[in-house]
Amino acid sequence: MSNINVTIRMDEELKKQADLLFNELGFNLSTAFNIFVRQAIREQSIPFMITKHQPNAETLAAIEEVQRMKEDPSVGKSYSSAKQMMEDLLA
């Protein structure tokens, strides 16, 4: 199988960031692009979900709060039963 050159236009800063990431992973941008294309062909779709939804500040804060609670269970409330939790929520 012979190789051909493909030209891709992208923002200079984006390329720098991609080069850093892929070098840390042990390959270059060309290899990363080939991996992407092969996976897209294999799946017959873009190999990851593309959405326009991004978490807002409130959601990001909630995610961070959950992470803190996972790391330190004493953060936040705990309940011994669902009934106790519902009573607290409805009070």
C-alpha positions in Angstrom: 0.0 0.0 0.0 1.5 3.3 -1.0 1.3 6.5 1.0 0.1 9.9 -0.1 0.5 13.3 1.5 -2.6 15.0 2.9 -2.7 18.7 3.9 -4.7 19.7 6.9 -5.3 23.3 8.0 -5.6 23.9 11.7 -5.0 26.7 14.2 -1.3 26.9 15.2 -1.9 26.7 18.9 -4.2 23.7 18.5 -1.4 21.9 16.5 1.1 22.7 19.3 -1.2 21.3 21.9 -1.9 18.2 19.8 1.8 17.7 19.1 2.5 17.8 22.9 -0.2 15.4 23.7 0.6 12.9 21.0 4.3 13.0 21.7 3.5 12.2 25.4 1.5 9.2 24.1 4.4 8.1 21.9 3.3 9.1 18.4 3.0 12.1 16.2 0.0 14.0 14.6 0.2 11.9 11.4 -0.2 8.7 13.4 -3.0 10.1 15.5 -4.8 11.2 12.3 -4.4 7.7 10.8 -5.7 6.1 14.0 -8.8 8.4 13.9 -9.5 7.6 10.2 -9.0 3.8 10.7 -11.4 3.8 13.7 -13.9 6.0 11.8 -13.9 3.5 8.9 -14.1 0.5 11.3 -17.1 2.0 13.1 -18.6 3.7 10.0 -19.0 6.9 12.0 -17.1 9.5 13.9 -15.5 7.3 16.7 -16.6 9.6 19.5 -19.8 11.5 20.4 -20.0 15.1 19.1 -22.3 17.3 21.0 -22.8 21.0 21.4 -23.7 20.7 25.0 -21.0 21.8 27.5 -21.5 21.8 31.2 -22.3 25.2 32.7 -20.6 26.6 35.7 -23.2 25.2 38.1 -22.9 21.7 36.7 -19.1 21.9 36.8 -19.3 23.0 40.4 -21.6 20.1 41.2 -19.1 17.7 39.6 -16.3 19.1 41.6 -18.3 18.8 44.8 -19.0 15.1 44.1 -15.3 14.6 43.6 -14.5 16.2 46.9 -17.2 14.1 48.6 -15.7 10.9 47.0 -12.3 11.9 48.4 -13.6 12.8 51.8 -16.9 11.2 52.8 -17.2 13.6 55.8 -18.0 16.4 53.3 -21.8 16.7 52.7 -24.7 15.0 54.4 -25.4 11.3 54.7 -28.6 9.5 55.5 -29.4 6.1 57.0 -32.6 5.7 55.0 -34.4 7.2 51.9 -37.2 8.2 54.2 -34.8 10.3 56.3 -33.4 11.9 53.1 -36.9 12.8 51.8 -37.9 14.3 55.1 -34.8 16.5 55.0 -35.4 17.5 51.4 -39.1 18.3 52.0 -38.5 20.3 55.2 
